[in-house]
Amino acid sequence: MYKRDKYTVVSNRALSAKTMLMVLEGDTQYIDCAGQFVNVAIEGKFLRRPISIFDYDEKSISLVYDVVGEGTKAMSQMEEGTVLDLLTGLGNGFSEDADCQHPALLGGGVGCAPLYNLAKKLLARGVKPVVILGFNSAADVVTQDMFLQLGVECYVATVDGSVGTKGFVTDVIREKGLECDYFYACGPMPMLRALCKSLEWPGEVSLDERMACGFGVCMCCSVETRSGAKRICKEGPVFSKEELIWK
């Protein structure tokens, strides 16, 4: 179930040259797991902007987003006290009670966002994950300090090698000799495809795709699975590794 309601901007600050962290105050009762998203109405724009939930509590929602177009640029300029129209409680998130003891949380770029609340949920039930974040360069690295503050191992890979391991998140796994029993991932489609094809561990991925309605009516974000076409915004965005068909 989702809810439409008004939310007030508490803070909106830059994490990097292109990535922002926005905190909103409002009703969060329809958010029930890590990996869900909200749909943000932007004045003057027909379509809402789907943004993954970075974190939430009883009265606030935190969003990490990249400034990539007119809509997110408008969001980045919103000041404290701005009131936004949001749809919350959208999508199906990660399985927080998956049968694992040492999972890997793998994020690519702003795909790191839904993994933060997931890490908190796993730690709360006594499961300690290892976090691996992939970026293009040192200038793009965000949220690593926040993960470290949770007390988890957190590694970074950069394509240009300017910080951390040179390459991708899979290169960190090989370099560090990490032995995990499950994985959760969110990031660009090529990254998710590579992870599903190369990792032997069972796991789940949150798919990144263009959405319109955000709650399953328009069918524009359908993806082919082993049990037929499914809507990323409604049946997803999180799917099991075994369920997806990669072309």
C-alpha positions as CSV (number, residue, x, y, z in Angstrom):
1,M,0.0,0.0,0.0
2,Y,1.2,3.5,-0.8
3,K,0.2,6.9,0.5
4,R,0.2,10.4,-1.0
5,D,1.0,13.1,1.6
6,K,2.9,16.4,2.2
7,Y,6.5,16.3,3.5
8,T,8.6,19.2,4.6
9,V,12.3,19.6,3.7
10,V,14.4,19.6,6.9
11,S,17.7,19.8,5.2
12,N,19.1,19.5,1.7
13,R,22.9,19.4,1.3
14,A,25.5,18.3,-1.2
15,L,27.5,15.1,-0.7
16,S,29.6,15.7,-3.8
17,A,29.5,17.9,-6.9
18,K,26.5,16.0,-8.2
19,T,25.0,14.1,-5.3
20,M,22.6,15.5,-2.7
21,L,21.2,14.3,0.6
22,M,17.6,15.5,1.4
23,V,15.9,14.9,4.7
24,L,12.1,15.3,4.8
25,E,9.7,15.3,7.8
26,G,6.4,13.5,7.5
27,D,4.4,10.3,7.8
28,T,6.5,7.2,7.2
29,Q,4.0,4.5,8.3
30,Y,3.7,3.0,4.8
31,I,7.4,2.4,4.5
32,D,8.2,-1.1,5.8
33,C,11.5,-2.3,4.4
34,A,14.8,-1.2,2.9
35,G,14.8,-0.9,-0.9
36,Q,11.5,0.9,-1.3
37,F,11.2,4.3,-3.0
38,V,9.2,7.5,-3.1
39,N,7.8,9.4,-6.1
40,V,8.4,13.2,-5.8
41,A,6.2,15.7,-7.5
42,I,8.1,18.6,-9.0
43,E,6.3,21.8,-9.8
44,G,5.9,22.3,-13.5
45,K,6.9,18.7,-14.3
46,F,4.3,16.2,-15.5
47,L,6.0,13.0,-14.2
48,R,7.1,12.5,-10.6
49,R,10.7,11.6,-9.8
50,P,11.3,8.1,-8.3
51,I,14.0,8.3,-5.6
52,S,15.3,5.4,-3.5
53,I,14.9,5.8,0.3
54,F,18.4,6.1,1.9
55,D,17.0,6.0,5.5
56,Y,13.9,6.5,7.5
57,D,12.5,6.6,11.0
58,E,9.2,7.3,12.7
59,K,8.9,10.8,11.4
60,S,11.5,11.4,8.6
61,I,12.7,10.2,5.2
62,S,16.3,10.7,3.9
63,L,16.9,10.6,0.1
64,V,20.2,10.5,-1.7
65,Y,20.0,11.5,-5.3
66,D,22.1,12.6,-8.3
67,V,21.4,15.9,-10.0
68,V,21.0,14.7,-13.6
69,G,18.1,16.7,-15.1
70,E,15.7,19.6,-14.6
71,G,13.7,17.8,-12.0
72,T,16.5,16.8,-9.7
73,K,18.2,20.2,-10.3
74,A,15.0,21.8,-9.0
75,M,15.1,19.4,-6.0
76,S,18.7,20.4,-5.3
77,Q,17.7,24.0,-5.0
78,M,14.9,23.5,-2.5
79,E,15.5,25.1,0.9
80,E,14.5,24.2,4.4
81,G,10.7,24.5,4.9
82,T,9.8,23.6,1.3
83,V,6.7,21.4,1.2
84,L,6.7,18.5,-1.3
85,D,4.0,16.1,-2.5
86,L,5.2,12.5,-2.2
87,L,3.9,9.0,-2.8
88,T,5.5,6.8,-0.2
89,G,5.6,3.1,0.5
90,L,6.2,2.3,-3.2
91,G,7.8,-1.0,-4.4
92,N,9.0,-4.2,-2.8
93,G,12.3,-4.0,-1.1
94,F,15.1,-6.3,0.0
95,S,14.5,-9.4,2.1
96,E,15.9,-8.3,5.4
97,D,15.5,-11.8,6.9
98,A,17.3,-13.7,4.1
99,D,19.2,-16.8,5.3
100,C,22.7,-15.4,5.6
101,Q,25.3,-14.5,8.1
102,H,27.9,-12.6,6.1
103,P,26.2,-10.8,3.2
104,A,27.9,-8.4,0.8
105,L,26.1,-5.1,0.1
106,L,27.2,-3.9,-3.4
107,G,26.4,-0.4,-4.6
108,G,27.2,1.4,-7.8
109,G,27.1,5.2,-7.7
110,V,23.9,6.6,-6.2
111,G,22.8,2.9,-6.1
112,C,24.5,2.9,-2.7
113,A,21.4,4.7,-1.3
114,P,19.0,1.9,-0.4
115,L,21.8,-0.2,1.1
116,Y,22.3,2.1,4.0
117,N,19.0,1.4,5.7
118,L,19.4,-2.3,4.8
119,A,22.8,-2.3,6.6
120,K,21.1,-0.9,9.7
121,K,18.4,-3.5,9.6
122,L,20.8,-6.4,9.2
123,L,23.0,-5.2,12.0
124,A,19.9,-4.9,14.3
125,R,19.3,-8.7,13.8
126,G,22.9,-9.6,14.5
127,V,24.1,-10.0,10.8
128,K,27.2,-8.0,10.0
129,P,27.5,-7.2,6.3
130,V,30.5,-6.0,4.3
131,V,29.8,-3.0,2.1
132,I,31.5,-2.4,-1.3
133,L,30.8,0.8,-3.2
134,G,31.8,1.5,-6.8
135,F,32.3,4.9,-8.4
136,N,34.0,6.5,-11.4
137,S,36.5,8.5,-9.4
138,A,37.4,9.9,-6.0
139,A,35.2,13.0,-6.7
140,D,32.1,10.8,-6.9
141,V,32.6,8.9,-3.7
142,V,29.7,9.4,-1.2
143,T,28.2,7.7,1.9
144,Q,31.3,5.7,2.7
145,D,31.8,7.6,5.9
146,M,28.2,7.0,6.9
147,F,28.6,3.2,6.5
148,L,31.8,3.2,8.4
149,Q,30.0,5.0,11.3
150,L,27.7,2.0,11.5
151,G,30.7,-0.1,12.3
152,V,30.7,-2.2,9.1
153,E,33.6,-3.0,6.8
154,C,33.3,-0.6,3.8
155,Y,35.5,-0.7,0.7
156,V,35.5,1.5,-2.3
157,A,36.4,0.8,-6.0
158,T,36.9,3.5,-8.6
159,V,37.1,3.0,-12.3
160,D,40.1,5.3,-12.6
161,G,41.9,4.0,-9.5
162,S,42.0,7.5,-7.8
163,V,40.9,6.0,-4.5
164,G,40.4,2.4,-3.2
165,T,40.7,-0.5,-5.6
166,K,41.1,0.3,-9.3
167,G,38.2,-1.2,-11.2
168,F,34.7,-2.4,-10.1
169,V,33.1,-3.9,-7.0
170,T,33.9,-7.4,-8.2
171,D,37.6,-6.4,-8.2
172,V,37.4,-5.6,-4.5
173,I,35.9,-9.0,-3.8
174,R,38.8,-10.7,-5.6
175,E,41.5,-8.4,-4.1
176,K,40.3,-8.8,-0.5
177,G,39.4,-12.5,-0.9
178,L,36.0,-11.9,0.5
179,E,33.9,-14.9,1.3
180,C,30.3,-14.1,1.6
181,D,27.1,-16.2,1.6
182,Y,24.7,-13.8,0.0
183,F,24.6,-10.4,-1.8
184,Y,22.3,-7.4,-2.1
185,A,23.0,-5.0,-4.9
186,C,21.8,-1.7,-6.4
187,G,23.3,0.2,-9.3
188,P,23.5,0.6,-13.1
189,M,22.0,-2.3,-15.1
190,P,25.4,-3.4,-16.6
191,M,26.8,-3.7,-13.1
192,L,23.8,-5.8,-11.9
193,R,24.1,-8.0,-15.0
194,A,27.8,-8.6,-14.3
195,L,27.2,-9.5,-10.7
196,C,24.4,-11.9,-11.4
197,K,26.5,-13.7,-14.0
198,S,29.8,-13.8,-12.1
199,L,28.9,-14.3,-8.4
200,E,28.1,-17.8,-7.2
201,W,26.4,-16.5,-4.1
202,P,22.6,-16.2,-4.1
203,G,21.3,-12.7,-3.9
204,E,19.0,-9.9,-4.8
205,V,19.3,-6.8,-7.0
206,S,17.3,-3.6,-7.1
207,L,16.8,-2.7,-10.7
208,D,17.3,0.9,-12.0
209,E,14.8,1.7,-14.8
210,R,12.8,4.7,-15.9
211,M,9.4,4.8,-14.3
212,A,6.3,6.9,-14.9
213,C,3.4,6.1,-12.5
214,G,5.5,4.4,-9.8
215,F,2.7,2.0,-8.7
216,G,2.1,-0.4,-11.6
217,V,-0.6,1.2,-13.8
218,C,1.3,2.3,-16.9
219,M,3.4,-0.9,-17.4
220,C,6.3,1.1,-18.9
221,C,8.9,-0.4,-16.6
222,S,8.2,-4.1,-17.2
223,V,11.1,-6.6,-17.2
224,E,11.2,-10.2,-18.3
225,T,11.6,-12.7,-15.5
226,R,11.4,-16.5,-15.4
227,S,7.8,-16.2,-14.3
228,G,6.8,-13.7,-17.0
229,A,6.8,-10.0,-17.3
230,K,6.9,-8.0,-14.1
231,R,6.7,-4.3,-13.3
232,I,9.9,-2.9,-11.6
233,C,7.9,-0.3,-9.7
234,K,5.2,-2.8,-8.4
235,E,6.7,-6.3,-8.2
236,G,10.2,-4.8,-7.8
237,P,12.4,-2.9,-7.8
238,V,14.1,-5.8,-5.9
239,F,14.2,-9.2,-7.6
240,S,16.1,-12.3,-6.7
241,K,19.2,-13.1,-8.8
242,E,17.6,-16.4,-9.9
243,E,14.4,-14.8,-11.1
244,L,15.9,-12.5,-13.7
245,I,16.6,-13.2,-17.3
246,W,19.6,-11.2,-18.6
247,K,19.9,-10.6,-22.4
